[in-house]
Amino acid sequence: MSWGIYALLIVVVFFILMRNRGDDDLKQFSSRDPEERKRIQDYARETLKTTSDIKTIKILREEFGLTLLEAKQAVDSIK
């Protein structure tokens, strides 16, 4: 095989490795304890009455130590 094919193969493997690198670190809001999830949803519901989705997500992250994904899932789950 030529060097170009080897280089392409290396790039593809590198891309696959980089793409899957952080998947294990992403928490899912649905994997939390049901009681904690309900408490977070109740808090989000009350916060949404007076502020926007984005601000609510920011507040949830600060108050509960959620990741961005978890906070967004929490807000989306009550809509």
C-alpha positions as CSV (number, residue, x, y, z in Angstrom):
1,M,0.0,0.0,0.0
2,S,1.1,3.5,-0.6
3,W,2.0,6.1,2.1
4,G,-1.2,8.0,1.4
5,I,-3.4,5.1,2.3
6,Y,-1.4,4.5,5.5
7,A,-1.8,8.2,6.4
8,L,-5.5,8.2,5.7
9,L,-5.9,5.1,7.9
10,I,-4.0,6.7,10.7
11,V,-6.2,9.9,10.5
12,V,-9.4,7.8,10.5
13,V,-8.3,5.8,13.6
14,F,-7.2,9.0,15.3
15,F,-10.6,10.6,14.6
16,I,-12.5,7.6,16.0
17,L,-10.4,7.6,19.1
18,M,-10.8,11.4,19.7
19,R,-14.6,11.2,19.0
20,N,-15.2,8.5,21.6
21,R,-12.8,9.9,24.2
22,G,-15.2,11.8,26.5
23,D,-18.4,9.7,26.1
24,D,-17.9,7.9,29.4
25,D,-17.7,11.2,31.2
26,L,-21.1,12.5,30.0
27,K,-23.7,11.9,32.7
28,Q,-27.3,11.4,31.9
29,F,-29.9,13.2,34.0
30,S,-32.1,10.1,33.9
31,S,-29.4,8.0,35.6
32,R,-29.7,10.0,38.9
33,D,-31.5,8.8,41.9
34,P,-35.3,9.3,41.4
35,E,-35.8,11.4,44.5
36,E,-32.9,13.7,43.6
37,R,-34.2,13.9,40.0
38,K,-37.6,15.0,41.3
39,R,-36.0,17.6,43.6
40,I,-34.0,19.0,40.7
41,Q,-37.1,19.1,38.5
42,D,-39.2,20.8,41.1
43,Y,-36.5,23.4,41.6
44,A,-36.2,23.9,37.8
45,R,-40.0,24.2,37.5
46,E,-40.0,27.0,40.1
47,T,-37.0,28.8,38.6
48,L,-38.5,28.7,35.1
49,K,-41.5,30.7,36.4
50,T,-39.3,33.7,36.8
51,T,-36.4,33.2,34.4
52,S,-35.4,31.9,31.0
53,D,-34.3,28.3,30.1
54,I,-30.7,29.3,29.7
55,K,-30.6,31.0,33.1
56,T,-32.3,28.1,34.7
57,I,-29.7,25.7,33.3
58,K,-27.0,27.9,34.7
59,I,-28.7,28.0,38.1
60,L,-29.2,24.2,38.2
61,R,-25.5,23.7,37.4
62,E,-24.5,26.0,40.2
63,E,-26.9,24.7,42.8
64,F,-26.7,21.0,42.1
65,G,-23.3,20.6,40.5
66,L,-24.9,19.3,37.3
67,T,-23.1,19.0,34.0
68,L,-24.4,21.2,31.1
69,L,-26.0,18.1,29.6
70,E,-27.7,17.1,32.8
71,A,-29.0,20.6,33.5
72,K,-30.4,20.8,29.9
73,Q,-32.0,17.4,30.2
74,A,-33.6,18.5,33.5
75,V,-35.1,21.6,32.0
76,D,-36.3,19.7,28.9
77,S,-37.8,17.0,31.0
78,I,-40.3,19.4,32.6
79,K,-41.4,21.1,29.4
